[in-house]
Amino acid sequence: MNARIHYTKPSITEREVAYATDAAANGWGEKCYDYLTRFEGAFRAHLGVGYAIATSSCTGALHMGMAALGIGAGDEVIMADTNWIASASPIVHLGATPVFVDVLADSWCLDPAKVEQAITPRTRAILAVHLYGNLCDMDRLLDIGARHGIPVIEDAAEAVGSVWKGGRRAGAMGAFGAFSFHGTKTITTGEGGMFVTSDPALYERVLTLSNHGRARGQTKQFWPDMVGFKYKMSNIQAALGLGQIERIEELSARKRAILAYYKRALVHLPSVSMNPEPEGTVNGAWMPTAVFSRASGITRERLQQAFAAKNIDARVFFHPLSSLPMFTPKPDNANAWDIPGRAINLPSYHDLTDAEQDTVIGVITALMEQREPRHA
Ligand SMILES: Cc1ncc(COP(=O)(O)O)c(C=O)c1O
């Protein structure tokens, strides 16, 4: 049996180890924010935004950003049914309602036409999640937002390295963007996230919220002006993050090369489609994903069994959020409900070898060659 082929794993070099070691040994007292300041600055520069606040998670960044936009009880936030729950839970915690709409069949991201149909007088935001590194159609979503006076928020947890038309980076186009540096992501701090915006007033509100409601101009000690949050990143995590963002070109290029390798081997097969990259955009390729046609007869369960048999950690495509027990089922979201049953996320950590990718590809081609049981 081959050694286990993991689905994701970070790429940590001597640079990250040196920074984290320095932060642990020296990053205290007057130096306790040094790596945080450097990481936020480097991330801001990479993205081309005005402001960045490092957080303990992307979920925390979304929670504070939505709170700062004033989203609360009785409000609605439109988002794709295909998502990780982390995008929806801050909406629920704020007392608002996530309104799940269908995704496009090719990008697996928000269908702009469905977004427009779902707008009501209670809609307070459109949450655009760039799934697996694929980009939402930001031109159409921003246009819908502008016409209806509704902010577009970008959940770019999975989209560091993705660039929309005109060189605009994922996370830098909406009212605010949120990123994740969880250990599975393209760049990591173990756990962690980033809130970004170019709106100075929104930045000030989130900065205050992120400091337990203590405004930075407040001179009284231990004096919060409002109830806030505690979603901070530590200086030690930021040291790791600085090392990672300094390597962003290399790390993104490697993720893209892994996706391209899979695509070269698989997308000529008539039943397979993978992460798209529309003209003029860059897919950051966080999670190479294969979706099989209905006619192929290939199911999630068959894929899971075949990969498990080869000791390969392949993961299922996100279940529709509206199929989870705490929400109301919306099976009319046909793509969101149908695609997961015939799709799989493929291993893509930076140090994956060509031989390991060939093993993964071999599992898929063997499955395609098997006759479908019902035709056997
Ligand atoms: C689309 C999406 N949004 C939000 C999150 C939450 O990120 P975090 O775990 O950093 O809170 C994730 C994490 O996997 C994600 O994939």
The ligand as a MOL file (V3000), in Angstrom:
LIG
                    3D

  0  0  0     0  0            999 V3000
M  V30 BEGIN CTAB
M  V30 COUNTS 16 16 0 0 0
M  V30 BEGIN ATOM
M  V30 1 C -15.7700 29.4350 2.3330 0
M  V30 2 C -15.2900 29.4570 3.7410 0
M  V30 3 N -15.6770 30.4560 4.5310 0
M  V30 4 C -15.2590 30.5540 5.8010 0
M  V30 5 C -14.4020 29.6110 6.3360 0
M  V30 6 C -14.0150 29.7420 7.7630 0
M  V30 7 O -12.6690 29.8950 7.9450 0
M  V30 8 P -12.0620 29.7480 9.4200 0
M  V30 9 O -11.9650 28.2930 9.6870 0
M  V30 10 O -10.7370 30.4380 9.3260 0
M  V30 11 O -13.0080 30.4380 10.3260 0
M  V30 12 C -13.9650 28.5620 5.5680 0
M  V30 13 C -13.0500 27.5610 6.1590 0
M  V30 14 O -12.8450 26.4810 5.7920 0
M  V30 15 C -14.4110 28.4650 4.2310 0
M  V30 16 O -14.0220 27.4500 3.4610 0
M  V30 END ATOM
M  V30 BEGIN BOND
M  V30 1 1 1 2
M  V30 2 1 2 3
M  V30 3 2 2 15
M  V30 4 2 3 4
M  V30 5 1 4 5
M  V30 6 1 5 6
M  V30 7 2 5 12
M  V30 8 1 6 7
M  V30 9 1 7 8
M  V30 10 2 8 9
M  V30 11 1 8 10
M  V30 12 1 8 11
M  V30 13 1 12 13
M  V30 14 1 12 15
M  V30 15 2 13 14
M  V30 16 1 15 16
M  V30 END BOND
M  V30 END CTAB
M  END
